[in-house]
């Protein structure tokens, strides 16, 4: 079975919200650390407008 996927990367909270109004997504991969917001807050907003499956990933690195 061959599965084809297209990837769209959005690094900003507001940009991702705008794209959700334009494109149809089958899955969202989300990180807790967004440059202009919090991934948990974003999930709460997403759930008000869509039921797209979300995989939530995050890495915490103490070395900055």
Long-range contacts (C-beta under 8 A, 24 or more apart in sequence): 11-35, 12-36, 12-37, 13-37, 13-41, 13-42, 16-42, 17-42, 17-45, 20-46, 20-49, 20-50, 25-52, 26-52, 26-53, 27-52, 27-53, 27-54, 27-55, 28-52, 28-53, 28-54, 28-55, 29-54, 29-55, 29-57, 30-54, 30-55, 30-56, 30-57, 31-56, 31-57, 31-58, 31-59, 32-56, 32-58, 33-58
